[in-house]
Each structure stands twice: as C-alpha cells, then as structure tokens.
Amino acid sequence: MRLTSERRLDDGVLEHTFTLGDVPGILWTPGSVSGPVPLILLGHPGGLHRMHPRLVARARHSAADGFAAATIELPGSGDRPRSPALEEARADLRRALEAGEPVGDDIVDRLVLPLVGQAVPEWRTALDALLALPGIGGPVGYSGGVISVGTRLAAVEPRITAAVLFAGSFVPRAIFEEARRVTVPLHVLLQWDDEGNDRQAALDLFDAFGSKEKTLHANMGGHTGVPQFAGDAAAQFFARHLR
Amino acid sequence: MRLTSERRLDDGVLEHTFTLGDVPGILWTPGSVSGPVPLILLGHPGGLHRMHPRLVARARHSAADGFAAATIELPGSGDRPRSPALEEARADLRRALEAGEPVGDDIVDRLVLPLVGQAVPEWRTALDALLALPGIGGPVGYSGGVISVGTRLAAVEPRITAAVLFAGSFVPRAIFEEARRVTVPLHVLLQWDDEGNDRQAALDLFDAFGSKEKTLHANMGGHTGVPQFAGDAAAQFFARHLR
C-alpha cells in the first residue's frame, strides 16, 4: 500500500488517498482518536471520482462515530482499465432495459460474477493492508453496494463482523447460495421504488441470508433517495456491532 | 371518561385507569412535564390484563421521550362481553390453522371487520376524552396492532399524525383499499418469521399505504420476538414526528 496524498477536512477528518498495486483507494480516519479504531469498508457502484461527495459524507458520519472508513475502486470503473466483457454486458443490460425486456440471468451473470470474482480478493488485500496501519484496529464492517460483492465478502472474509448492504443491483442466482453462508449481523437497505432494482429479488435475497440477526429497512423513493433517518439507523447498527 | 385509579410507577410515570362508558382503558403520563405533551395510542391484540406488562414497558419508553400513552380494551376482549360472532370466527380460524388449511377471506372478514368497525369509533371517542384532559396536547400517534384497526384509524382520524403499525394479524381485502387513503408518515414493523402472519400479505399492505413517507422494518424471529433495537427505532420515528 502506497499513501499518495493526505488532507485534513474541515471537521478534522483525515483523508488519505492510496494505491494498492494498480488499485486506487481512499482512507478516512477520525480527527482525534486514542488507540486503534474499528474500520468500515465503504462499498459503492464504481467510479471513485463520481462517488466522492457521497463517500465523504458517509466517511464523515463514520468518523463522528469513532470509526475509520476506506474504499477502493471497483475493477473496470473510474481510472481503472475497462473490461471489454463487462462493457459488453453493460451494453446488453442497457438494451434490455431500454427495450423494456426482462433482464435475463445470462446478462446478470456476465455483468456481476466477474466483477465479484475480481473485487472480493482486492477488498481482502486492501483489508490486510489497512489493518496493518497504525491506528486501525478492527472490528471491520462492510457498508454499501454492490450487494453481490458485499454478500460474497461477508460469506468468505471472517474479519467482517457486521454488514450494511444496499439492495440496488442485479443479483446472480449463484449469489443467493452464497447468501445462505453469511452469518454475521446484517442490516439491509431497500429503496421500495428503486427503478433499477427488482424488489422481489431483493426480498428473496434478504430471506436467503443465513444470519440470525438481520434487519430489512425499506423506504420510499428511488435508488439515490435513501432518507437521512435511514442513514442514521445504519450508523446505529454499526455502533451496536463494531464498538 | 371516569378516572378509576392512579398510581406512580418507580420511574415517576403516572398510571391512571379509566372507563369510557363500559370500555376500560389506561393512561400513562410522564412524571415531570411542563405544558401539554404529545400522546401515543397503544394498540394491542386485546386483553389489557394479559398485555399489561408489555404495554407498561412501551408506555415507559414513551414517557421517557416526553409523551403520554393511552390504550383501551378491544371489543370482545379482556373484561368486555364476548361477541358470539367473533368467538365463532376465532374458532373457525383455529380449526383452519390446526388443519393446516389456508385461512379463507370469509374467516378473515368475520374475524376482523366487525372488530375494526366497533374499535375505531371507540378509539376516536377515547381520543376526544384524552385530548380534553389537562396536560395532554397532541400531536397524536398510533402504535401497535391490530394493524387493520390502526390502518382504518389512520385513514379516517385526522388527529393521528404518525403511526407505527405491527404487521402481525390477518388483513381483510377491504382494509387494503383503506390503506391507500392513509397519508401520514408510517413505520411498519414486520417479524419475518411470524408464525401467525402471512409475510406476503404484510408486504402487499405496506405497498398499498398511500403515505409518501413509509418505512418497513423487518426483523428475524416470531410474533413476540421484536428486538430491542427495533423498539428503539420506532421510538425515534415518533420523536421525529410528534415533537
């Protein structure tokens, strides 16, 4: 891990950019801390520059609760090289949506499974590096989309102790099987009228998770309309499980 | 309204019993207040004596937030005269459940519609009397089951400004139509594995509510297993809407 920049935000939070091999990432740490702090991995749909304002807002919220937060760029997004196969799957998805056709399992698999297959090991490598930093101690939470990435990460990575998952993307059938192996406390956010999301699939996925403590918070509005109080509830979930 | 007893609980909350005609009820007011306080109507499945410990716990929570709380006995429950038609519908329901048969619309209608038809006017009369007391000012929330009672009350009673509804009982088709006319902020609790509840019907009812702000909180466990943090979240909902 190579730290590439550091700046202090107005509320004292330190924002560090880094690279891990050719994967760019960002780490936010609370302004004043004593001793190692828990860490929240911030998932997102790809495109760190585009997502930066929303990621910073989430990281500030985490820092206010005494947690560090970190994220890395997804494969094929932002400044990372495009994957021709992924671009083709995206184009097929767009065509299906524009034509009002159902999105077939084949498109979903081609869109999501390679992404999950590459992203999850990258997140785990990032976790190794982040937990080796002074001041970052764990426990570790995962927060956000892509829900298939979060699901596999929660299923295979024992250092994840709690996860907030955003139901807002297509989910391959294979991921439903992996969901049954997730046992950590889960807090799932669903936007009831999410235009790009299949509500029934999200409910089925929630049902599939093996976790004994799992909560679904469904709110009105579209994909980016998560209300402030829903964000606060997710923060309270982490406060319960990471402290 | 005739106040029939008053006692002070150990945390200072005042518990008053009362009767309204032949309907018994309970009012809890915060120990120390300045000026009129908001009021939460506590819905329940019937049987004030049996439900008393859980009602007191909810009322204490409300009082700690600065709210009064009140409840009345449901028709045909507790010390109130039994209704032969309701008892027959209950027996038919039990038979269907024990035989593992689907519960038909006819049974649900006979079980719930007369109850709603009698209980809602009683709740409104109680509201008249409670809001006339010194120290109770509104706004007013409704919290609890029977969800069909809460739905109609929220649809027809303009003094209800927010409602927490427990999805845990059978819902007649007619109530789905009334749900569309509900416009106040809603917070719906669903126990995902509720043995006596049809999950899909609960999700359909949530979808049917006309409210622009509505939130579904689904948690693991059976009918009486609502986790502490879900109760806290419902209290926060009222704190947002009744203060």
Interface residues (C-beta under 8 A of the other chain):
Chain A: W192 L203 F206 D207 S211 K212 E213 K214 T215 L216 H217 A218 N219 M220 P227 F229 A230 A233 Q236 F237 R240
Chain B: W192 L203 F206 D207 S211 K212 E213 K214 T215 L216 H217 A218 N219 M220 P227 F229 A230 A233 Q236 F237 R240
